[in-house]
């Protein structure tokens, strides 16, 4: 499912605090905000592809598809509950996110991940991302996916 402002702050906050606090805490610190403020930011400004199980979020891909100066979406979060990893949920959610981007004529997506996060890198590469060799960081890779949007 794709949410363009339809997931509530409460739904995101529950997922972020119960399932993925350590993961989302990095973004909270980086953005100098509380976890509730970050959930509100995602709810209001991000496009989110998400998976529910028993009414609870178990995976999401969140990115920004508005205010694009270069027609490229930035994916800020990809997360699947630890007990459901390896079942193709991240790939499915990425594909839903890509389809949404294509429908909005967005040409490409990019994200960053830690260089030692081998499982995520493999998932991203399987989904068509390539490592941007011009991006310089000791700890992060920048990965980019061309969405092959045709302009007429």
Buried (B, 14 or more C-beta within 10 A) or exposed (E): EBBEEEBEBEBBBBBBBEBBEEEBBEBBEEEEBEBBEBBBBBBEBBBBBBBEEEEEBBBBBBBBBEEBEEBBBBBBBBBBBEEBBEEEBBBBBBBBBBEBBBEBEBBBBBBBBEEEEEEBBEBBEEBBBEBEEEEEEEEBBBBBBEBEBEEE
